[in-house]
Each structure stands twice: as structure tokens, then as C-alpha cells.
């Protein structure tokens, strides 16, 4: 499995979901997100993360609770830039869909 720059960020997200603020977020949103993150090129060596905002957990690997509510695919660098507020998600979408 590929090493991603995003791995640390997703571990921090997992920790955040155990806090009171994270529990409120989980209760408010209640959806399951699947992130397919590729080191360089979409569809190649992707690592799958599940952000389960029904249970308040982040899991590296496939979702075993049925079908996720939302699926996103990112290049690793783009995901980090979006997550840290350095890139507008619409810009990332346009880069992937010329």
C-alpha cells in the first residue's frame, strides 16, 4: 500500500472525532464518506479511507457496512491542499476533468 502525505492528516481526523467537537460533528452529519487518494495519478495505487460520520471513525481500507453515502477521488497533493484550505475544491475538480 502506498505511503501518502495525507496519512497523518487522516490520523489527526480520526483523533478529532473522539473529542466533544468531533462527536457533535458526527451527530450532525451522519454520513459515510469514502476517499480514494492516489499518490500521483487518479486510479493508480489508490489508498481508500472511510470517514464514518455515523460511528465517528476513520478507517484505512474498504467500507464493510454496505455502500458509502459519498465517494471522492483525489490526488494526494490536491487532497492536502483542499483540507488545509490552500485550494478551492472546484479548482481541484477542474484539474481532474479538463
URQUI-V977465 format. One record per helix or strand of 3 or more residues. SS is the DSSP state (2 for helix, 1 for strand). FROM is the first residue (numbers start at 1). TO is the last residue. If there is no record, write none. Layout:
ss = (SS	SS)
from = (FROM	FROM)
to = (TO	TO)
This chain:
ss = (2	2	1	1	1	1	2	2)
from = (7	20	32	47	57	70	76	89)
to = (16	29	38	52	60	75	83	96)
